[in-house]
Amino acid sequence: MKKASVAEVQHNLNSVLKFVEQGEKVLITRRNKVIAKIEPVYDITTDDWPSFYERAEEMFAERKGKTPEQLILDDREERL
């Protein structure tokens, strides 16, 4: 993990960003106290997220193609 003062970051932002692009974390200091951390953002498209769309389709398959009015009427009939 690298450290840089606010002044160094202001004058050498491009160099700091190159470190971050390479996967380094950079701590920003002011008067020798850490005030911020810059770290790389990882691509969320590579993470394995569940398919919420497919799950919703499975859950609401019987309602597919019905108008809102039909859904309301069906719901009311189920409660009676």
VOPAGU-2260 file (C-alpha; in pm, 1 decimal, decimal comma):
REM VOPAGU-2260
SITE   aa  ch    i         X         Y         Z
SITE  MET   A    0       0,0       0,0       0,0
SITE  LYS   A    1     140,4     336,3    -105,2
SITE  LYS   A    2     114,1     665,2      83,2
SITE  ALA   A    3      97,4    1009,9     -70,1
SITE  SER   A    4      31,8    1354,6      67,4
SITE  VAL   A    5    -244,9    1573,3     -66,9
SITE  ALA   A    6      13,8    1794,4    -238,9
SITE  GLU   A    7     178,7    1492,5    -404,5
SITE  VAL   A    8    -156,3    1370,4    -531,1
SITE  GLN   A    9    -243,7    1713,7    -666,7
SITE  HIS   A   10      84,0    1737,7    -856,7
SITE  ASN   A   11     115,3    1372,6    -963,1
SITE  LEU   A   12    -241,5    1248,3    -999,7
SITE  ASN   A   13    -160,9    1060,4   -1318,7
SITE  SER   A   14     115,3     861,7   -1144,1
SITE  VAL   A   15    -111,0     784,5    -849,5
SITE  LEU   A   16    -383,9     660,2   -1082,1
SITE  LYS   A   17    -134,6     434,5   -1259,8
SITE  PHE   A   18     -57,5     266,4    -925,8
SITE  VAL   A   19    -430,0     223,6    -863,3
SITE  GLU   A   20    -483,1      74,5   -1210,0
SITE  GLN   A   21    -216,0    -184,1   -1126,7
SITE  GLY   A   22    -415,4    -291,2    -819,5
SITE  GLU   A   23    -236,9     -84,6    -554,4
SITE  LYS   A   24    -420,4      97,7    -279,0
SITE  VAL   A   25    -305,5     453,8    -208,3
SITE  LEU   A   26    -350,7     627,6     124,5
SITE  ILE   A   27    -384,1    1006,2     106,8
SITE  THR   A   28    -236,5    1193,1     402,4
SITE  ARG   A   29    -260,6    1545,2     533,3
SITE  ARG   A   30     -10,8    1641,8     803,3
SITE  ASN   A   31      85,5    1273,3     837,0
SITE  LYS   A   32    -273,4    1165,8     912,2
SITE  VAL   A   33    -456,5     940,5     670,0
SITE  ILE   A   34    -764,7    1118,4     537,4
SITE  ALA   A   35    -860,9     903,9     237,3
SITE  LYS   A   36    -790,6     584,1      52,0
SITE  ILE   A   37    -797,4     532,5    -323,8
SITE  GLU   A   38    -840,4     174,6    -435,6
SITE  PRO   A   39    -921,7       5,4    -763,5
SITE  VAL   A   40   -1282,1     -62,6    -855,7
SITE  TYR   A   41   -1328,5    -418,5    -965,9
SITE  ASP   A   42   -1550,4    -500,8   -1261,9
SITE  ILE   A   43   -1886,1    -609,7   -1122,2
SITE  THR   A   44   -1978,4    -782,5   -1447,2
SITE  THR   A   45   -1724,3   -1055,1   -1369,3
SITE  ASP   A   46   -1883,6   -1132,5   -1032,7
SITE  ASP   A   47   -2137,9   -1411,5   -1015,4
SITE  TRP   A   48   -2462,3   -1229,4    -945,9
SITE  PRO   A   49   -2783,0   -1428,3    -933,9
SITE  SER   A   50   -3020,3   -1376,1   -1221,2
SITE  PHE   A   51   -3302,0   -1185,1   -1056,1
SITE  TYR   A   52   -3487,9   -1158,9   -1384,9
SITE  GLU   A   53   -3498,5   -1536,7   -1430,6
SITE  ARG   A   54   -3606,7   -1585,0   -1071,1
SITE  ALA   A   55   -3886,9   -1330,9   -1110,9
SITE  GLU   A   56   -4002,8   -1504,3   -1427,4
SITE  GLU   A   57   -4023,1   -1834,8   -1239,3
SITE  MET   A   58   -4209,3   -1682,3    -946,4
SITE  PHE   A   59   -4463,9   -1495,2   -1154,1
SITE  ALA   A   60   -4498,4   -1730,4   -1450,6
SITE  GLU   A   61   -4871,0   -1785,4   -1393,9
SITE  ARG   A   62   -4933,7   -1410,1   -1403,6
SITE  LYS   A   63   -4752,7   -1354,7   -1730,9
SITE  GLY   A   64   -4970,5   -1202,2   -2003,8
SITE  LYS   A   65   -5249,7   -1088,9   -1771,6
SITE  THR   A   66   -5360,8    -728,3   -1754,6
SITE  PRO   A   67   -5345,7    -543,5   -1422,8
SITE  GLU   A   68   -5724,4    -558,6   -1404,6
SITE  GLN   A   69   -5720,0    -937,5   -1438,8
SITE  LEU   A   70   -5453,3    -968,7   -1171,3
SITE  ILE   A   71   -5658,5    -758,8    -927,5
SITE  LEU   A   72   -5975,8    -957,7    -997,6
SITE  ASP   A   73   -5790,6   -1288,0    -956,6
SITE  ASP   A   74   -5641,8   -1170,9    -628,5
SITE  ARG   A   75   -5983,4   -1064,4    -498,7
SITE  GLU   A   76   -6137,7   -1398,9    -592,1
SITE  GLU   A   77   -5858,9   -1586,5    -410,8
SITE  ARG   A   78   -5931,5   -1394,8     -87,7
SITE  LEU   A   79   -6306,7   -1464,6     -93,6
